[in-house]
Amino acid sequence: MEQQATGMLDRVVALLDLILEQGQVLLTGLLRPWNSYQLAITLALFLLAHLLARIFTPRLQAWMRSREDWPMWRLRVLVLVRRRLRGIIFVALIWSVVIVMREVTWPSRSYLLVLLANLALAWLIIVFTTRLITNAILRRAVRWGALTWVTLSALDLTGTAARLLDHMDVEMGEVRISVLMLLQMLTVLTVFFLIAKFMSRWLSARIAASENLSPSMRVLSVKLLQTALFIAAFVIGLRAIGVDLTALAFLSGAIGLGIGFGLQKVVSNLVSGVIILMDKSIKPGDVISIGETFGWINQLGARYASISTRDGREYLIPNEDLITGQVVNWSHSDEFVRLDINFGTSYDDDPHLVRRIAVEASLTDDRVLQSRPPVCHIVGFGDSSVDYVLRFWIKDPTGGLTNIRGKVFLALWDSFKANGVSIPFPQREVRVLNPRGVQD
């Protein structure tokens, strides 16, 4: 092991010496008179671009505020332009100078300017294109990796850098792993994963727009498609850089052991999610009650279901609980829901009149269905009142149940007051049997 480390260190030192020699040659070339002039011109153009950006940025920002009616994507492009205004101005200035110098002088006297102009343009293009990557960490890594590669390519140092990274290796038996191999693997896997992510989003949008599939089958198809694409991206990426996949076979035993000891709940939730999607017992948009939680399903994930309630909370219910627990699905077969309201009136009130008033009062709310007329029945004779139940139907449980009950109760109160129907309450009469025995 020490011999391998010593050999690798010697190779790295030798390559560093070569890089230093090339750096000295490059520095010597830069110190030539015309190259020094080109560097001075570049610095002057950069300072001019910085000054112009300081002048035009407030004006551009004020103009952007007056374009609030523009689409969001245009405003985002303008924000990016405002942030990179100095670079845009610098690229425009340096290329203008390059074009002029090519016309009035020899190409060799503008070689360095052309090199710097190409680098500046490449960096600007990379900065703009990497904004398409939503993940900040991945975007930063791709941006700096691309900038490094472009710079090395422009300076003709890619071969030297590749040899340096390839000599920084570790050998474990017959397996040799170098820094160059790791970077290649990371780059290739990143590219394939980005392609898989793009295809997954595109195909998911097509599946979601299909009216021939039920909501549950859409979610299941999207999950299976995403899993297949990312697995394929991983396998193809490893094969593209020459990794022998048979060497990964021993991981199956470790994965099985991990599932057996620590991932039972995770696997149970995954399997439960697939069962839910296949049997269509619960689907996005359904209104359900589980325990004390009442709400509608926003999303069915691989591990949990997202349920939104009327008070703005979002509950993440594990899929296993939806399989093993008792779930009330208010919209499983249809959207119609029947609600019951219990109330009582005085024995002096006509029950026929009370029933008619209750039905008419419930119909004053637009959510109560007239196609399924409300009914009111006597359910018992209580100690203080005649007890009734009012039953009515709605077809939008996502609009809430408590609020519609409250509105119907309020309509009953108003109708009873208007028609002289009284709502009794328990009364107790206290008699003193021995008033003389009461002492002050």
C-alpha positions in Angstrom: 0.0 0.0 0.0 2.8 2.4 0.8 4.5 1.5 -2.5 1.3 2.4 -4.4 1.0 5.7 -2.5 4.7 6.5 -3.2 4.3 5.7 -6.9 1.2 7.7 -7.3 2.9 10.6 -5.5 5.9 10.5 -7.8 3.6 10.5 -10.9 1.7 13.4 -9.6 4.9 15.4 -8.8 6.2 14.7 -12.3 2.9 15.9 -13.9 2.9 19.0 -11.7 6.4 19.8 -12.8 5.2 19.5 -16.4 2.3 21.8 -15.7 4.6 24.4 -14.1 6.8 24.3 -17.1 3.9 24.9 -19.4 2.7 27.6 -17.1 6.1 29.3 -17.3 5.9 29.1 -21.1 2.4 30.6 -21.1 3.5 33.4 -18.7 6.5 34.2 -20.8 4.2 34.5 -23.8 1.8 36.8 -21.9 4.7 39.1 -21.0 5.4 39.8 -24.7 4.6 43.4 -25.7 1.6 42.8 -27.9 0.2 40.2 -25.4 0.7 42.8 -22.6 -1.2 45.3 -24.7 -4.1 42.8 -25.3 -4.3 42.1 -21.5 -4.4 45.9 -20.9 -7.1 46.3 -23.5 -9.1 43.5 -21.9 -8.8 45.0 -18.4 -9.9 48.4 -19.8 -12.9 46.8 -21.5 -13.8 45.0 -18.3 -13.7 48.3 -16.3 -15.8 50.0 -19.0 -18.3 47.1 -18.9 -18.5 47.4 -15.1 -19.1 51.2 -15.3 -21.8 50.8 -18.0 -23.5 48.1 -16.0 -23.6 50.4 -12.9 -25.3 53.0 -15.1 -27.8 50.8 -17.0 -28.8 48.4 -14.2 -31.1 50.9 -12.3 -32.8 51.9 -15.6 -33.3 48.3 -16.6 -34.7 47.5 -13.2 -37.2 50.5 -13.5 -38.2 49.3 -16.9 -38.8 45.8 -15.6 -41.2 47.1 -12.9 -43.3 48.7 -15.6 -43.7 45.2 -17.3 -45.6 43.5 -14.5 -48.2 42.2 -17.0 -45.6 40.2 -18.8 -45.5 36.4 -18.5 -43.4 35.0 -15.6 -40.8 33.4 -17.9 -40.0 36.7 -19.5 -39.6 38.4 -16.2 -37.2 35.6 -15.1 -35.1 36.1 -18.2 -35.0 39.8 -17.6 -33.9 39.2 -14.0 -31.1 36.9 -15.3 -30.1 39.5 -17.8 -30.0 42.2 -15.2 -27.7 40.1 -12.9 -25.4 39.3 -15.8 -25.5 42.7 -17.5 -21.8 43.3 -16.9 -20.8 40.1 -18.6 -23.1 40.7 -21.5 -21.7 44.2 -22.0 -18.1 42.9 -21.7 -18.7 40.2 -24.3 -20.2 42.7 -26.7 -17.3 45.1 -26.2 -14.5 42.6 -26.5 -15.9 41.1 -29.7 -16.3 44.5 -31.2 -12.7 45.2 -30.5 -11.6 41.8 -31.9 -13.5 42.5 -35.1 -11.9 45.9 -35.5 -8.4 44.6 -34.7 -8.7 41.8 -37.2 -9.4 44.4 -39.9 -6.6 46.9 -39.0 -3.8 44.6 -37.8 -2.3 41.1 -38.1 -4.2 38.2 -36.6 -1.3 37.3 -34.3 -1.7 40.7 -32.5 -5.3 39.9 -31.5 -4.8 36.2 -30.7 -5.0 36.7 -26.9 -8.1 38.9 -27.3 -9.8 36.2 -29.4 -9.0 33.6 -26.8 -10.4 35.8 -24.0 -13.5 36.7 -26.1 -14.2 33.0 -26.7 -13.8 32.3 -23.0 -16.1 35.1 -22.0 -18.8 34.1 -24.5 -18.5 30.4 -23.4 -18.9 31.4 -19.8 -21.9 33.5 -20.5 -23.6 30.8 -22.5 -22.9 28.3 -19.7 -24.3 30.6 -17.0 -27.5 31.1 -19.0 -28.0 27.5 -20.0 -27.4 26.1 -16.5 -30.2 28.2 -15.2 -32.5 25.5 -16.6 -31.3 23.2 -13.8 -33.6 23.7 -10.9 -31.5 22.1 -8.2 -29.1 24.8 -6.9 -26.3 22.4 -5.9 -26.4 20.5 -9.1 -26.6 23.7 -11.1 -23.5 25.1 -9.4 -21.5 21.8 -9.9 -22.4 21.6 -13.6 -21.6 25.2 -14.1 -18.1 25.1 -12.6 -17.4 21.8 -14.2 -18.3 23.2 -17.6 -16.3 26.4 -17.0 -13.3 24.4 -16.0 -13.5 22.1 -19.1 -14.0 25.1 -21.4 -11.0 26.9 -19.9 -8.7 23.9 -20.1 -9.8 23.3 -23.7 -9.1 26.9 -24.7 -5.6 26.7 -23.1 -5.0 23.2 -24.6 -4.4 21.7 -21.2 -7.1 19.0 -21.3 -4.7 16.2 -22.0 -2.3 17.2 -19.2 -5.1 17.6 -16.7 -6.5 14.2 -17.7 -3.2 12.5 -17.2 -2.8 14.2 -13.8 -6.2 13.0 -12.7 -5.7 9.5 -14.1 -2.4 9.1 -12.2 -4.2 9.9 -8.9 -5.5 6.4 -8.5 -6.0 3.7 -5.9 -5.7 0.0 -6.7 -7.7 -2.6 -4.8 -6.7 -6.0 -6.1 -7.6 -6.1 -9.8 -9.8 -3.0 -9.5 -8.2 0.4 -10.3 -10.0 3.6 -9.4 -8.7 7.0 -10.4 -10.0 10.5 -9.9 -10.5 10.8 -13.6 -12.7 7.7 -13.6 -14.8 9.1 -10.7 -15.2 12.4 -12.5 -16.2 10.6 -15.7 -18.7 8.5 -13.9 -20.2 11.5 -12.1 -20.5 13.4 -15.3 -22.0 10.6 -17.3 -24.5 9.6 -14.6 -25.5 13.3 -14.2 -26.2 13.6 -17.9 -28.2 10.4 -18.0 -30.1 11.3 -14.9 -31.0 14.7 -16.3 -32.2 13.0 -19.5 -34.2 10.6 -17.5 -35.7 13.4 -15.4 -36.7 15.4 -18.5 -38.2 12.3 -20.2 -40.0 11.5 -16.9 -41.6 14.9 -16.7 -42.6 14.9 -20.4 -44.1 11.5 -20.3 -45.8 12.2 -16.9 -47.5 15.2 -18.4 -48.7 13.1 -21.3 -50.0 10.4 -19.0 -51.7 13.0 -16.7 -53.5 14.5 -19.7 -54.8 11.1 -20.8 -58.5 10.7 -20.2 -58.5 7.0 -20.9 -56.8 6.2 -17.6 -58.2 6.5 -14.1 -56.4 8.9 -11.6 -55.0 5.8 -9.8 -53.7 4.3 -12.9 -52.1 7.6 -13.9 -50.2 7.8 -10.6 -49.2 4.2 -10.8 -48.0 4.5 -14.4 -46.0 7.7 -13.6 -44.3 6.0 -10.6 -43.4 2.9 -12.6 -42.2 5.0 -15.5 -40.0 7.2 -13.2 -38.5 4.1 -11.5 -37.7 2.4 -14.8 -36.2 5.5 -16.4 -33.8 6.2 -13.4 -32.8 2.6 -13.1 -32.1 2.5 -16.9 -30.1 5.8 -16.6 -28.0 4.3 -13.8 -27.3 1.1 -15.6 -26.6 2.7 -19.0 -24.4 5.3 -17.3 -22.2 2.7 -15.6 -21.9 0.7 -18.8 -21.0 3.8 -20.8 -17.8 4.3 -18.7 -16.9 0.6 -18.7 -18.0 -0.5 -15.2 -18.5 -4.2 -14.9 -22.0 -4.6 -13.4 -21.4 -8.1 -12.3 -19.2 -6.7 -9.6 -22.3 -5.2 -8.0 -24.0 -8.5 -7.6 -22.8 -8.9 -4.0 -24.8 -5.8 -3.1 -28.1 -7.8 -3.4 -27.4 -9.7 -0.2 -26.6 -6.5 1.7 -29.7 -4.9 0.4 -31.8 -7.9 1.4 -30.3 -7.8 4.8 -31.0 -4.1 5.2 -34.6 -4.6 4.1 -35.0 -7.5 6.6 -33.7 -5.5 9.6 -34.3 -1.8 9.0 -36.6 -1.2 6.1 -39.7 -3.2 6.9 -41.8 -0.1 7.3 -40.4 1.6 4.2 -41.0 -1.5 2.0 -44.5 -2.0 3.6 -45.4 1.6 2.7 -44.1 1.1 -0.9 -46.0 -2.1 -1.4 -49.2 -0.6 0.2 -48.9 2.3 -2.2 -48.8 0.0 -5.2 -51.8 -1.9 -3.8 -53.8 1.3 -3.3 -53.1 2.4 -6.9 -54.0 -1.0 -8.3 -57.3 -1.7 -6.4 -58.4 2.0 -6.9 -59.8 2.2 -3.4 -58.3 5.6 -2.9 -57.4 8.1 -5.6 -56.3 11.8 -5.8 -59.3 14.0 -5.2 -61.2 11.6 -3.0 -62.6 12.9 0.3 -61.7 10.6 3.1 -61.8 10.3 6.9 -59.2 8.4 8.8 -59.3 8.7 12.6 -60.0 12.3 13.4 -58.5 13.5 10.1 -61.0 14.6 7.4 -59.9 16.0 4.1 -59.2 15.3 0.4 -56.2 13.6 -1.1 -53.8 15.9 -3.0 -51.2 13.3 -3.9 -50.5 9.6 -3.6 -46.7 9.2 -3.1 -44.6 6.1 -3.0 -44.5 6.2 0.8 -47.4 8.3 2.0 -50.6 10.1 0.9 -50.9 13.8 1.2 -54.3 14.9 2.7 -55.4 18.5 2.9 -57.9 19.6 5.5 -60.3 22.5 5.6 -58.2 24.3 8.2 -55.2 24.5 5.8 -53.2 21.7 7.3 -51.6 18.9 5.2 -51.3 15.5 6.7 -48.9 12.9 5.4 -50.5 9.5 6.1 -48.3 6.4 5.6 -49.7 4.1 2.9 -49.7 1.2 5.4 -52.2 3.0 7.6 -54.6 3.4 4.6 -54.4 -0.4 4.0 -54.6 -1.7 7.6 -56.8 1.0 9.2 -60.5 1.9 8.7 -60.9 4.6 6.1 -64.1 6.3 5.2 -64.1 7.3 1.6 -66.8 9.8 1.0 -66.4 9.8 -2.7 -65.4 6.3 -3.5 -68.2 5.2 -5.9 -69.8 8.6 -6.4 -69.7 12.2 -5.1 -73.0 12.2 -3.3 -72.9 12.5 0.5 -75.9 12.4 2.9 -75.8 14.4 6.0 -78.0 14.1 9.1 -79.1 16.9 11.5 -80.9 16.1 14.7 -83.1 18.6 16.5 -86.2 18.8 18.7 -89.3 21.0 19.0 -92.0 21.5 21.6 -94.9 19.1 22.1 -97.2 22.1 21.4 -96.0 22.4 17.8 -97.6 20.6 14.9 -95.1 17.9 13.7 -96.5 18.1 10.2 -95.7 21.8 10.1 -92.3 21.2 11.6 -91.3 18.6 9.0 -92.4 20.9 6.1 -90.6 23.9 7.6 -87.4 21.9 8.1 -87.4 20.6 4.5 -88.0 24.1 3.1 -85.3 25.6 5.3 -82.6 23.1 4.1 -83.4 23.9 0.5 -82.4 27.5 1.0 -78.8 26.6 0.7 -77.5 26.0 -2.9 -75.3 23.1 -1.9 -78.3 21.0 -0.8 -79.5 18.9 -3.8 -83.0 19.3 -5.0 -82.7 16.3 -7.2 -82.5 14.2 -4.1 -85.1 16.0 -1.9 -84.4 16.3 1.8 -86.6 14.4 4.2 -87.5 14.9 7.9 -88.7 12.2 10.2 -89.7 11.9 13.8 -87.3 9.6 15.6 -88.6 9.7 19.1 -90.5 11.4 21.9 -88.0 12.8 24.4 -88.4 14.1 27.9 -88.7 17.7 26.8 -89.2 17.6 23.0 -90.3 15.7 20.0 -87.1 14.5 18.3 -86.5 14.8 14.6 -83.8 14.0 12.0 -83.3 16.0 8.9 -81.5 14.3 6.1 -80.2 16.0 2.9 -77.7 15.3 0.2 -74.7 17.2 -1.2 -72.3 16.4 -4.0 -69.3 18.5 -3.1 -67.8 17.1 0.1 -64.5 18.9 -0.6 -66.4 22.1 0.2 -66.7 21.0 3.8 -69.3 19.3 6.0 -69.3 21.4 9.1 -70.0 24.6 7.3 -73.0 23.2 5.4 -74.4 21.7 8.7 -74.0 25.1 10.3 -75.8 26.9 7.5 -78.7 24.5 7.6 -79.0 24.8 11.4 -79.1 28.6 11.0 -81.8 28.3 8.3 -83.8 26.1 10.7 -83.4 28.7 13.5 -84.7 31.5 11.3 -87.6 29.5 9.9 -88.7 28.3 13.4 -88.6 31.9 14.7 -90.6 33.1 11.7 -93.3 30.4 12.1 -93.5 30.4 15.9 -91.9 27.0 16.4 -90.1 26.7 19.7 -87.0 24.7 20.5 -87.4 23.5 24.1 -84.7 22.8 26.6 -84.7 20.6 29.8 -86.4 22.3 32.8 -86.3 21.2 36.4 -88.7 22.1 39.2 -87.3 22.1 42.8 -89.8 21.7 45.6 -89.0 22.2 49.3 -90.9 19.6 51.3 -90.2 20.9 54.8 -89.9 24.7 54.7 -90.0 25.1 58.5 -86.9 23.0 58.8 -84.9 25.4 56.7 -82.8 27.7 58.8 -81.5 31.1 57.9 
